[in-house]
Amino acid sequence: MTGFIEVFRHMSAVQKPARGVSAYTLFVNRPAGRLLAALAYRVGATPNQLTVLGALFTFPALATVAWVRPGPGMSVCVCAALAVGFALDAADGQLARTQRSGSPSGEWLDHVLDCVKLVTVHMVVLVSFYRFFSLPDPAFLLAPLLFELAAVVVFFAGILTEQLKRQTTTPAPASPAPALRAVLLLPVDYGITCVSFLFLGSQHVFLSVYCALLLAHLLFMAACLVKWFRELR
């Protein structure tokens, strides 16, 4: 037990910076990932194994959304599996930093699975809307497509911007206070999208929550694209 505590404390000291992440990632996902990473370290697992394990939680849960009629029990299971998958996504990086075993192939695998996840999560919502929901208007079928567009554009543009910034010495612009920023970023955190599936069994509630998160993502995408373009000029 002492060994586990020592590993856990060491991981606490090698965390990524808190800047630019939401309160969910900071106070829920990273601590959960740290616990899982410490357990993985103790049993000799590798970061890539955690990445694959995260996928084994995430993608069966997403398949369930597409093929099973929503209900209370199903919603809780899907939400829990997605949350664990997201925590494992944080754990693999923490384990790699602790073991000093990070590699380009591991980072590639992690980012590819993240991209597939971002596409699939909204694809299965579209299928569920079409198969199981009594939508007030067929136009609501566009919501998952727009959500997917916003999520993928922000994902790709964010990585591209980070790579291009490494070629410049442009100072970072001023940003809101960390606490305020962490709260403002909550609606666009993938973890909150995972939590939204808790309401999948109640069609009207889920549709309302999903569309609210969609609006937040569209606004976030627009703001980020303008901000990143200006920073790179």
C-alpha positions in Angstrom: 0.0 0.0 0.0 2.9 2.3 0.8 4.2 1.8 -2.8 0.9 2.8 -4.3 0.7 6.0 -2.2 4.2 6.9 -3.2 3.4 6.4 -6.9 0.2 8.4 -6.5 2.0 11.3 -4.9 4.7 11.3 -7.6 2.0 11.4 -10.3 0.4 14.4 -8.5 3.7 16.2 -8.9 4.0 15.6 -12.7 0.6 16.7 -13.7 0.0 18.8 -16.9 -0.7 22.6 -16.2 -4.2 23.5 -15.1 -4.4 26.3 -17.6 -6.9 25.9 -20.4 -8.9 22.9 -18.9 -12.4 22.8 -17.4 -13.3 22.1 -13.8 -14.5 18.6 -14.8 -11.1 17.7 -16.2 -9.2 19.4 -13.4 -11.2 18.0 -10.4 -12.8 14.8 -11.7 -11.1 13.3 -14.7 -7.5 13.9 -13.9 -7.7 12.7 -10.3 -9.6 9.6 -11.5 -7.0 9.1 -14.2 -4.2 9.5 -11.7 -5.8 6.8 -9.5 -6.1 4.4 -12.5 -2.6 5.2 -13.6 -1.1 4.5 -10.2 -2.9 1.1 -10.1 -1.6 0.4 -13.6 1.9 1.3 -12.6 1.7 -1.1 -9.7 0.6 -4.0 -11.9 3.2 -3.2 -14.6 0.7 -2.1 -17.4 1.9 0.1 -20.2 0.4 3.4 -21.4 -0.8 1.8 -24.7 -2.6 -0.9 -22.8 -4.5 1.8 -20.9 -5.3 3.5 -24.1 -6.7 0.3 -25.6 -8.6 -0.4 -22.3 -10.2 3.0 -22.5 -11.4 2.2 -26.0 -12.8 -1.1 -24.7 -15.0 0.9 -22.3 -15.9 3.7 -24.7 -16.8 2.0 -28.0 -19.1 -0.8 -26.7 -21.0 1.9 -24.7 -21.4 4.0 -27.9 -22.5 0.9 -29.8 -25.2 0.4 -27.1 -26.5 4.0 -27.8 -27.0 3.1 -31.4 -28.6 -0.3 -31.0 -30.5 -0.3 -27.7 -33.6 1.6 -26.9 -32.8 4.2 -24.3 -33.9 3.5 -20.7 -32.8 4.5 -17.2 -30.6 1.5 -16.5 -29.0 1.7 -20.0 -28.3 5.4 -19.6 -26.5 5.0 -16.3 -24.3 2.2 -17.7 -23.5 4.1 -20.8 -22.6 7.2 -18.8 -20.4 5.3 -16.4 -18.6 3.4 -19.2 -17.9 6.6 -21.1 -16.7 8.4 -17.9 -14.3 5.5 -17.1 -13.1 5.5 -20.7 -12.4 9.2 -20.5 -10.5 8.7 -17.2 -8.4 6.0 -18.8 -7.6 8.5 -21.6 -6.1 10.7 -18.9 -4.4 7.8 -17.2 -2.3 6.7 -20.1 -0.5 10.0 -20.4 0.1 10.2 -16.6 1.5 6.7 -16.7 3.7 7.5 -19.6 5.1 10.6 -17.8 5.7 8.5 -14.6 7.4 5.7 -16.4 9.1 8.1 -18.9 7.9 5.7 -21.6 6.1 8.2 -23.8 6.6 7.6 -27.5 5.5 9.1 -30.8 3.6 5.8 -31.6 1.8 6.0 -28.2 0.8 9.6 -28.8 -0.3 8.8 -32.3 -2.5 5.9 -31.0 -4.0 8.1 -28.3 -4.9 11.0 -30.7 -6.3 8.7 -33.4 -8.6 7.0 -30.9 -9.6 10.4 -29.6 -10.6 11.5 -33.1 -12.5 8.3 -33.8 -14.3 8.8 -30.4 -15.3 12.4 -31.2 -16.8 11.3 -34.5 -18.5 8.2 -33.2 -20.1 9.7 -30.1 -22.3 12.0 -32.3 -22.8 9.4 -35.0 -24.5 7.1 -32.5 -26.6 10.0 -31.2 -27.8 10.6 -34.7 -28.7 6.9 -35.1 -30.5 6.9 -31.7 -32.4 10.0 -32.7 -33.5 8.4 -35.9 -34.4 5.0 -34.4 -35.8 5.7 -31.0 -36.7 9.4 -30.5 -39.9 11.2 -31.3 -38.3 14.4 -32.4 -40.4 17.6 -32.5 -39.0 18.3 -36.0 -36.8 16.3 -38.4 -34.4 19.3 -38.4 -33.1 18.1 -35.0 -31.3 15.3 -36.9 -28.9 18.0 -38.0 -27.8 18.5 -34.3 -25.4 15.6 -34.1 -23.9 16.5 -37.5 -23.3 20.1 -36.3 -22.0 18.9 -33.0 -19.6 16.5 -34.7 -18.4 19.3 -37.0 -17.6 21.6 -34.1 -15.9 18.9 -32.0 -13.7 17.7 -34.9 -12.8 21.2 -36.1 -11.7 22.3 -32.6 -9.8 19.1 -32.1 -7.9 19.4 -35.4 -7.4 23.1 -35.3 -6.2 23.0 -31.7 -3.5 20.5 -32.4 -2.5 22.3 -35.6 -2.3 25.6 -33.7 -0.2 24.1 -31.0 2.2 22.7 -33.6 2.5 26.0 -35.5 3.0 28.0 -32.3 6.1 26.0 -31.6 7.6 27.6 -34.7 7.0 31.1 -33.3 7.8 33.1 -30.1 4.5 34.9 -30.0 3.6 35.6 -26.3 0.3 34.1 -25.1 -2.6 36.6 -24.9 -4.3 37.5 -21.6 -7.0 35.1 -20.6 -9.7 35.0 -17.9 -8.8 34.0 -14.3 -8.1 30.3 -14.0 -11.1 29.6 -11.8 -13.5 31.5 -14.1 -12.0 29.9 -17.2 -12.4 26.4 -15.7 -16.1 27.0 -15.1 -16.6 28.6 -18.6 -15.1 25.6 -20.3 -17.4 23.1 -18.6 -20.0 23.0 -21.4 -17.3 22.1 -24.0 -15.5 19.4 -21.9 -15.9 15.9 -23.3 -16.5 14.7 -19.8 -19.7 16.8 -19.6 -20.8 15.2 -22.9 -20.3 11.8 -21.2 -22.4 13.0 -18.3 -25.2 14.1 -20.6 -25.8 10.5 -21.5 -27.1 10.0 -18.0 -30.3 11.7 -19.3 -30.6 9.5 -22.5 -33.5 7.6 -21.0 -35.6 10.9 -20.9 -35.9 12.0 -24.5 -37.0 15.6 -23.9 -34.3 16.2 -21.2 -31.5 14.6 -23.3 -32.5 16.6 -26.4 -32.5 19.8 -24.4 -29.2 19.1 -22.8 -27.6 17.9 -26.0 -28.7 21.0 -28.0 -27.5 23.3 -25.2 -24.1 21.6 -25.4 -24.2 21.9 -29.1 -24.8 25.6 -28.9 -21.9 26.0 -26.5 -19.6 24.0 -28.9 -20.5 26.1 -31.9 -19.8 29.4 -30.0 -16.6 27.9 -28.6 -15.5 26.8 -32.1 -16.1 30.3 -33.5 -14.3 32.0 -30.7 -11.3 29.6 -30.8 -10.9 29.8 -34.6 -10.8 33.6 -34.4 -8.5 33.6 -31.4 -6.0 31.1 -32.9 -5.9 32.8 -36.3 -5.1 36.1 -34.6 -2.4 34.5 -32.5 -0.7 33.0 -35.5 -0.7 36.2 -37.6 
